[in-house]
Every structure is written in structure tokens, then in C-alpha cells.
Amino acid sequence: MAAEHVQDPGFGQAYHQKTQKMINDDSSYNVKRLGTVFSIKDFYSYLITASGWQFSLFFIGTFLVLNAIFAFFYTFLGEGALKGTETYSWENDYIHGFFFSIQTFTTVGYGGVAPHSIIANWIASANAFTGITWATLMAGLLFGRFSKPFPRIAFSKNVLITDFRDKPISTLQFRVVNERANVMMDTEAEVVVSFLEMNSQKQYKKEYYALKLESKEIRFFPLNWTLVHHINEDSPLFGRKTSELEALNMEILVMIKGFDNTFHQTVYAIHSYKVNDMLWNKKFEPMFSPDEKGRIILDLKKLNSLEDS
């Protein structure tokens, strides 16, 4: 039975030249988008998926900028706009206005400073409304970030071409592990290899083939999982050397899907390997072993560890 040909898993087929890795190391797609129309919903999606430091910068930055703007309004009204402050200089008035804005923004209201004129009261009202709106939006974003299931499935750095259980059978192997202690069940794996070949029109075309795995699913995922593909006559990798795979710009695309019992949702993780990620005639070092009490100890630091030759 020949290797199963895959029409197109979603990365296209026709290219004018060789391409970079299709999936980045952070599991994002290596695609640059042009002509994107901005939408507020897109910005919301960005904030939900942004890194911790990016979201913190937005969180703190909007708080400071909004209060700085209202502080300018209070200062612009001049002396007497805020009751309970003493005027020494423009800088002093601005600082008083800034801290009064924060107190109004957060609905703290110590009572020492209060708006005195009608215009100042209108600005303070807008200040309070903006603060309530900002707090509501931030609470929604925080809930969205914490409630969104982020899988922590780690992939081995390298894919190995080695024998199988000390038998003269060539296999392709890599392994994955759930870095969290949460329960994942009904975990499935799908692996596709892509080759970039030139057709008669001098145009590059990607061909995709599914790699048949020794085991493509496991019911429970408490330990690491080594995925094995037998390189036999039915494999698209059969008989191909490293130089040939490199010339074909080979890339192995991996998708892991499982049910996360903590979030009660299905989660996904993707990864890819290129030719320079391959190691020949190496074996993974076991990641788990029982201790003196019989408990199984899983060492995540050994995900990329290899046995001594």
C-alpha cells in the first residue's frame, strides 16, 4: 500500500520559490498577512492571545494614559477647579489633578479633593464613567485570558531516525509531553510530511503525505508519548537520504489534539520539523521511572535527552 497522498492540509501547493518553515517554534503559522482590515474584535483577539508582558504593558499603559489626559483637563481649568488643593505651580496642579483622576477613576474618593466648578464636575463625571468602563473591559479581558485553554504540550527538539526496539527496522520518532499536571484524555496525533518539488512549468509545488503511526491515539496522557513511524516500502521517506530530503525542502507537520478535563474543552498543539532537526541512530533517554515508594517520577527536563552511544 503506497503512502496516503494528502491534497492540501491548508498551507497551499503552488509556490514560486522555496519557503521557510511553515510552523514557527512557538506554534504560530509562519505567514505574513497583507491587506488586513482592522476590527475591534481583532484587537480583542490580540489582547486575549498576547504574551504576559504585552498585556501588562497595555493594562498599565491605558490606566496611566487615561488618567494623565484627565489630569490635563483639570489643570487646564485653572485655579479653583478642584477644591482642597493648594496652587504653587503648573506642575503641582497637574500632579494633584493626576492623583485626583486616579481616585475618581477607581471610585476610591478619599474626600480631600473635590471638583468645585460645574465644568470640573462634568469632567469628573466623565472621569468616573471612563474608569468604570475601563475596569469592566479589563475584567472581561482577564477572564477571557484565564478561561481560554492554553495547551502546554511540549515537543522534543529533534526527530530521530533510528531502529525500533533493537530490531533492524528503521523508524522516525519524536516525543511529546504534557507539561501541566492536568488530566488530558483521548489524545490523537496526525503527522504529515511535505516535499517541495518543481513541476514542468518551473513552478514549485508542495506535495503532502500522511505518515502512518504505530499508534495515533492514546486514551490517557499522564506521561510522555513517543510517536513512531515505520520507514518501510509504504513510507514516503523510504530510501531517501538526508541530501535528498534537504533538496526537497522536507517538513514534518504535527498536530496533537486532546480533551482537557480541566477546561472541559478540546485543545490543539502544532509543531513542525525540518531536515536539520533530524538525528540519525540516536535513542531517547527514558523520561520516567519509579522511586523507592513505587511512585512514577516523570522528569520533564529529559524531554530532549538522548542515550549515550
QUIFENGI-V48424 format. One record per residue. N is the residue number from 1. RES is the residue in one letter. PHI is phi in radians with two decimals (* if undefined). PSI is psi in radians with two decimals (999 if undefined). OMEGA is omega in radians with two decimals (* if undefined). Layout:
n=(N N)
res=(RES RES)
phi=(PHI PHI)
psi=(PSI PSI)
omega=(OMEGA OMEGA)
//
This chain:
n=(1 2 3 4 5 6 7 8 9 10 11 12 13 14 15 16 17 18 19 20 21 22 23 24 25 26 27 28 29 30 31 32 33 34 35 36 37 38 39 40 41 42 43 44 45 46 47 48 49 50 51 52 53 54 55 56 57 58 59 60 61 62 63 64 65 66 67 68 69 70 71 72 73 74 75 76 77 78 79 80 81 82 83 84 85 86 87 88 89 90 91 92 93 94 95 96 97 98 99 100 101 102 103 104 105 106 107 108 109 110 111 112 113 114 115 116 117 118 119 120 121 122 123 124 125 126 127 128 129 130 131 132 133 134 135 136 137 138 139 140 141 142 143 144 145 146 147 148 149 150 151 152 153 154 155 156 157 158 159 160 161 162 163 164 165 166 167 168 169 170 171 172 173 174 175 176 177 178 179 180 181 182 183 184 185 186 187 188 189 190 191 192 193 194 195 196 197 198 199 200 201 202 203 204 205 206 207 208 209 210 211 212 213 214 215 216 217 218 219 220 221 222 223 224 225 226 227 228 229 230 231 232 233 234 235 236 237 238 239 240 241 242 243 244 245 246 247 248 249 250 251 252 253 254 255 256 257 258 259 260 261 262 263 264 265 266 267 268 269 270 271 272 273 274 275 276 277 278 279 280 281 282 283 284 285 286 287 288 289 290 291 292 293 294 295 296 297 298 299 300 301 302 303 304 305 306 307 308 309)
res=(M A A E H V Q D P G F G Q A Y H Q K T Q K M I N D D S S Y N V K R L G T V F S I K D F Y S Y L I T A S G W Q F S L F F I G T F L V L N A I F A F F Y T F L G E G A L K G T E T Y S W E N D Y I H G F F F S I Q T F T T V G Y G G V A P H S I I A N W I A S A N A F T G I T W A T L M A G L L F G R F S K P F P R I A F S K N V L I T D F R D K P I S T L Q F R V V N E R A N V M M D T E A E V V V S F L E M N S Q K Q Y K K E Y Y A L K L E S K E I R F F P L N W T L V H H I N E D S P L F G R K T S E L E A L N M E I L V M I K G F D N T F H Q T V Y A I H S Y K V N D M L W N K K F E P M F S P D E K G R I I L D L K K L N S L E D S)
phi=(* -1.28 -1.09 -1.27 -1.44 -1.85 -0.99 -2.96 -1.30 2.22 -1.79 1.41 -2.25 -1.62 -2.41 -1.63 -2.76 -1.17 -2.01 -1.36 -1.02 -1.39 -2.15 -1.27 -1.16 -1.57 1.28 -1.58 -1.38 -1.49 -2.26 -1.73 -1.68 -2.06 1.33 -1.25 -1.59 -1.18 -2.43 -1.08 -1.18 -1.15 -1.15 -1.09 -1.10 -1.09 -1.17 -1.19 -1.76 -1.13 -1.16 -1.04 -1.24 -1.17 -1.17 -1.09 -1.10 -1.16 -1.05 -1.27 -1.09 -1.14 -1.07 -1.23 -1.15 -1.09 -1.24 -1.14 -1.16 -1.17 -1.08 -1.12 -1.08 -1.10 -1.18 -1.11 -1.18 1.54 -1.12 1.64 -1.20 -2.03 -1.51 1.84 -2.07 -1.87 -1.71 -2.08 -2.78 -1.09 -1.11 -1.15 -1.10 -1.15 -1.11 -1.07 -1.14 -1.14 -1.24 -1.15 -1.10 -1.09 -1.12 -1.24 -1.02 -1.69 1.03 -1.32 1.01 -1.16 1.73 -1.30 -2.17 -2.55 -1.20 -1.89 -1.64 -1.10 -1.10 -1.11 -1.17 -1.10 -1.14 -1.12 -1.12 -1.12 -1.06 -1.14 -1.11 -1.10 -1.11 -1.11 -1.11 -1.07 -1.10 -1.14 -1.12 -1.15 -1.10 -1.12 -1.15 -1.10 -1.11 -1.09 -1.22 -1.36 -1.51 -1.31 -1.28 -1.87 -1.19 -2.06 -1.60 -1.75 -1.88 -1.09 -1.13 -2.09 -1.91 -1.81 -1.93 -2.65 -1.34 -2.06 0.90 1.08 -1.84 -1.29 -2.11 -1.32 -2.40 -1.86 -2.36 -2.60 -2.38 -2.28 -2.63 -1.49 -1.29 -1.63 -1.60 -1.26 -1.54 -2.03 -2.31 0.85 -1.51 -2.16 -2.25 -2.30 -2.21 -2.26 -1.89 -2.07 -2.15 -1.87 -2.07 -1.73 -1.59 -1.17 -1.53 1.04 -2.09 -1.29 -2.37 -1.53 -1.99 -2.07 -2.37 -1.37 -1.64 -1.29 -1.75 -1.03 -2.51 -1.71 -2.65 -2.35 -1.33 -2.12 -2.34 -1.50 -2.05 -1.37 -2.31 -1.68 -1.64 -2.19 -2.10 -1.39 -1.56 -1.96 -1.07 -1.51 -1.52 -1.19 -1.66 -1.10 1.34 -1.60 -1.62 -1.02 -1.10 -1.21 -1.12 -1.21 -1.16 -1.49 0.92 -1.07 -2.48 -1.77 -1.81 -2.17 -2.25 -1.95 -2.22 -2.69 -1.68 -1.55 -1.27 -1.27 -1.61 0.97 -2.44 -1.46 -2.05 -2.29 -2.48 -2.19 -2.79 -2.57 -2.24 -1.91 -1.06 -1.25 -1.61 -1.51 -2.18 -1.84 0.99 -2.07 -2.34 -1.29 -1.40 -0.96 -1.66 -2.36 -2.84 -1.39 -1.58 -1.15 -1.64 1.57 -1.38 -1.48 -1.86 -1.82 -1.78 -1.15 -1.20 -1.64 -0.97 -1.82 -1.27 -2.05 -1.23 -1.16 -1.20)
psi=(2.16 2.87 2.47 2.10 2.31 2.20 -1.03 1.94 -0.02 -0.03 0.12 3.00 -0.68 2.23 2.72 -0.28 3.03 2.61 2.86 -3.09 2.33 -0.44 2.16 2.93 -0.39 0.25 0.19 2.76 2.39 1.14 2.22 2.12 2.36 2.63 0.34 2.29 2.21 2.41 2.52 -0.52 -0.58 -0.68 -0.66 -0.77 -0.67 -0.78 -0.56 -0.65 -0.05 2.72 2.89 -0.75 -0.59 -0.76 -0.70 -0.69 -0.75 -0.75 -0.92 -0.69 -0.79 -0.65 -0.83 -0.73 -0.79 -0.74 -0.55 -0.65 -0.79 -0.58 -0.65 -0.72 -0.79 -0.72 -0.65 -0.51 -0.37 -2.98 2.38 -0.10 -0.62 2.17 2.35 0.09 2.66 2.44 2.14 -0.74 2.99 -0.69 -0.70 -0.73 -0.68 -0.72 -0.76 -0.74 -0.63 -0.84 -0.57 -0.65 -0.74 -0.74 -0.70 -0.73 -0.70 0.08 0.52 -1.00 1.31 -0.48 -0.14 -0.56 2.42 2.66 2.45 -0.71 2.93 -0.78 -0.71 -0.63 -0.68 -0.74 -0.71 -0.63 -0.79 -0.64 -0.82 -0.73 -0.73 -0.70 -0.77 -0.76 -0.77 -0.79 -0.67 -0.78 -0.74 -0.67 -0.71 -0.73 -0.73 -0.73 -0.74 -0.67 -0.72 -0.50 -0.28 2.23 2.04 1.90 2.53 0.97 2.07 2.46 2.56 2.59 -0.62 2.72 2.35 2.48 1.86 3.06 3.02 1.93 0.82 0.34 2.59 0.99 2.08 2.33 2.76 2.25 2.47 2.88 2.73 2.78 2.53 2.01 -0.29 2.83 0.10 2.88 2.14 2.35 2.86 0.92 2.29 2.68 2.46 2.24 2.27 2.41 2.43 2.47 2.46 1.90 2.72 2.27 -3.03 -0.39 0.26 0.60 2.36 2.44 2.31 2.34 2.39 2.42 2.39 2.35 2.10 2.22 2.62 -0.70 2.07 -0.07 2.61 2.53 -0.68 2.56 1.02 -0.36 -2.89 2.82 2.08 2.08 2.30 2.27 2.16 2.15 1.43 -2.90 -0.42 -0.11 2.44 -0.19 -0.09 2.24 0.03 2.33 2.95 -0.75 -0.67 -0.73 -0.63 -0.67 -0.53 0.04 0.79 2.45 2.33 2.09 2.26 2.36 2.23 2.26 2.34 2.85 2.07 1.99 -0.31 -0.83 -0.19 0.77 2.74 2.28 2.75 2.63 2.40 2.70 2.88 2.73 2.47 3.13 -0.67 -0.07 -0.03 2.44 2.41 2.47 0.69 2.81 2.54 2.50 2.41 2.45 -0.28 2.69 2.73 2.57 -2.99 -0.36 0.00 0.03 2.53 2.20 2.09 2.09 1.80 -0.39 -0.26 0.21 -0.69 0.13 2.42 2.61 2.60 2.40 999)
omega=(-3.11 3.14 -3.12 -3.14 3.12 -3.08 -3.13 -3.14 3.10 -3.08 3.13 -3.09 -3.05 3.14 3.11 3.14 3.13 -3.06 3.05 3.11 -3.06 3.11 -3.14 -3.12 3.11 3.10 3.06 3.11 3.13 -3.10 3.08 -3.06 3.07 3.08 3.13 3.10 -3.08 3.06 3.14 3.09 3.08 3.12 3.07 3.13 3.11 -3.13 3.11 -3.05 -3.12 3.10 -3.10 -3.11 3.11 3.12 3.11 3.11 3.10 -3.11 -3.10 -3.10 3.13 3.11 -3.10 -3.09 -3.13 3.13 3.07 3.12 3.13 3.07 3.09 3.13 3.14 -3.13 -3.13 3.14 3.07 -3.07 3.10 3.13 3.12 3.12 3.13 3.10 3.09 -3.08 3.05 -3.10 3.12 -3.14 3.14 3.11 -3.13 3.12 3.08 3.13 -3.14 -3.12 3.05 3.10 3.12 3.14 3.11 -3.12 -3.09 -3.13 3.09 3.06 -3.14 3.11 -3.13 -3.13 -3.13 3.08 -3.02 -3.10 3.12 -3.13 3.12 3.09 3.08 3.12 3.11 3.09 3.09 3.10 3.13 3.14 3.11 3.13 3.12 3.13 3.13 -3.13 3.11 3.14 3.13 3.10 3.10 3.12 3.12 3.10 3.13 -3.14 -3.09 -3.11 -3.14 3.13 3.06 -3.14 3.07 3.10 -3.11 3.13 3.07 -3.10 -3.06 2.97 -3.01 2.95 -2.99 3.10 -3.02 3.10 3.10 3.06 -3.11 3.12 -3.11 -3.13 2.96 -3.06 2.91 -3.10 -3.12 3.11 3.04 -3.08 3.11 3.11 -3.13 -3.08 3.01 -3.08 3.10 -3.10 -3.11 3.12 3.04 -3.07 -3.14 3.06 3.13 3.05 3.12 -3.08 3.14 -3.14 -3.08 3.11 -3.13 3.13 3.13 3.11 3.13 3.04 -3.08 3.11 3.10 3.08 3.13 -3.09 3.07 3.06 -3.07 3.11 3.03 -3.10 -3.12 -3.07 3.14 -3.09 3.04 -3.12 3.09 3.14 -3.01 3.04 3.13 3.14 3.10 -3.09 -3.13 -3.08 3.07 3.13 -3.03 3.06 -3.11 3.12 -3.10 -3.12 3.13 3.12 3.12 3.11 3.12 -3.14 -3.07 3.04 3.12 -3.10 -3.05 3.00 3.08 3.13 3.13 3.12 3.13 -3.07 3.12 -3.14 -3.07 3.12 3.04 -3.12 -3.09 3.01 -3.12 -3.13 3.06 3.12 3.04 -3.09 -3.12 3.05 -3.09 3.01 -3.07 3.05 3.05 3.11 3.11 3.01 3.13 -3.11 -3.07 3.11 3.13 3.04 -3.08 3.12 3.12 3.09 3.14 3.14 3.11 -3.11 -3.10 -3.13 -3.12 -3.10 -3.10 -3.09 3.14 3.10 3.08 -3.13 *)
//
